[in-house]
């Protein structure tokens, strides 16, 4: 089994964690959009080119407007598929819908720049997380969107990753660039341990969600709508949430 990026295509996807059937509780509020506005100025890794959004056809020269988009799929609000780190994992079009919708918790966990979210933090989340939940972590970092502090975000420790897998979380969402260690703190050849371990066990990852502070500390219902791009490692997504009883 090849596990390191430098050893070639990584294999070893372990499959989806078993989760209870989705049955929504009574909604007690309106849908809230957790999606950052997408444009050519979207904050992104320095390794990625900016998205290109231009008019292929434009009125009045043409009888209609047609936009053309070229982008890395891992910029802006998006969802990572297991294919992102496992060549034998499912692509975005192969992710079952029940992994993208369901009940869960919007949790507020505040950390300093470059801080670590650990298993104790997750165990202390209120209301308590249930098996099969979606968990969205509000660190408050979405307020730094496009600002210098954006890349000084908190990250998950490996004991937090083990906690997420043990509690059968089916999708974890963060309001940061990534749940892995911030770019400025990485040394040598970085192996993306948080991504690798979560995606290996079928825990989907949504990054750069917005507006979580509105419902932090509540049980909620989520809808993640990534584009089902064939055999793709991820996709931009519209993300919605509403409070439930």
Secondary structure, DSSP 8 states (H G I E B T S, - for coil): ---SGGGSS-----------------B-S--EE-B---STT----TTS---EEEEEE-TTTSSS-EEEEE--TTSSSEEE-GGGT-TTS--GGGS-GGGTEEEEEEEE----TT-EE-HHHHHT-SS---TT-EEEEE-SGGGGTTSGGGGS--EE-HHHHHHHHHTT-SEEEESSS-SS--GGG--SS---HHHHHHHHTT-EEEESB--GGGTTTEEEEEEEEE---TT-SEEEEEEEEEEB-
